[in-house]
Amino acid sequence: EDAQQQIIRETFHLVSKRDENVCNFLEGGLLIGGSDNKLIYRHYATLYFVFCVDSSESELGILDLIQLDLWLFFFPLQVFVETLDKCFENVCELDLIFHVDKV
């Protein structure tokens, strides 16, 4: 588990220090298994969605996958929050994440 946490920390360090105006692809290195692999990531608010793929994968296809997954997760959540907000006061997405037992 220490090795896994180290990889996560190093991956976060690599992608978080990059400027927002650069591409979302990082070519392989020792961290991700060699030159045949690459990191493809997307940054939304405080979250980073990172995929490690080999060279046969399409970078744009993976970015589309990340975009679709986010839309499928957050759109229903947003509708649910808006519905709850009409019934109760000051409901937000974080209420659902951290207080799901009360929903």
N, C-alpha and C positions, 0 to 999 in steps of 0.2 A: 504493500500500500504506500510506502514511502516513495517508491519509484514513480508510482502513478501521481501522487501529489506533486512531486518534483516536475513531472512533465506538464501538469496543469499549470503550475506556477510559471514555468518557463514559457509556455504557450501564451498565457495571459500577458506576460511581460513583452513578448514579441509583438502581439497584435495591439495591445493597448498603447504602446509608445508610438505607433505609426500615425501619421497625419491623416486627417479625414479625407484629404484630396488625393490620396494614392490608391492604387488598385487593391482589391481585397484578396489577393493571392500572394502566398509566400512559397518560394521554391524550397525543395527539400534540404535537409541537413541531418546531422546526427540526431537531433531531437526527435524528428519524425520518421526516422528509418531510412534515410539516405536520399540520394538525388532523384530517385524515381517517384518520390512522394511530394505532396504539397499541402499546405494549409489553405483552406478557403474559408473566409469568415465574413460575418456581417455584424455591425455594431448598431444596436438600437437602445437608446436611452442609456441605461446602466448595464445592459446585457450584451454579451458577446456570444454568437452562435458560430462554432468552429467545427469544420469537418476536416479530417485528414484523409486524403484520397491518393490513389496512385495516378500515374500520368495518363492512363486510359480514360479517366473521367473528364467530362467537360466542365470547365470552370463556370461558365454561364449557366449550365444545367444545374449545378449544385447551388448557385446563388438563387436561381428560380425555385429550387426545392426549399431553401431556407425561407424565401419570401412566402411561398404557398403555405408552409407549415405555420408560420407566424400568423398569416391571415386566418387560417382555419382555427387556430387557438384563440386569438385575441378578438376576432369579430363576434363569435357567440358570447364571449366573456363580456364584451362591451355592451351588447344588447341586454344581457342578464343584469349587469350593473345598472344600466339605465332604467330597467323595469323596477329593480329594487329601490333605486333612488326616488322613483315616483311614489312608492309606498312608504318609504322611510326617508330620513334626512341624512345628507352627507355620506352616502355610500360611495366607495371607490373600489378599484380593482384590488388594492392591497387588503381591504377588509375581507375579500373572498379568499385571498391567499393565506392570510395569517389568522383568520377567524372562521374557517370553513365549518367548524363545529356549530356555530351559531346561525348559519344560513338556513 
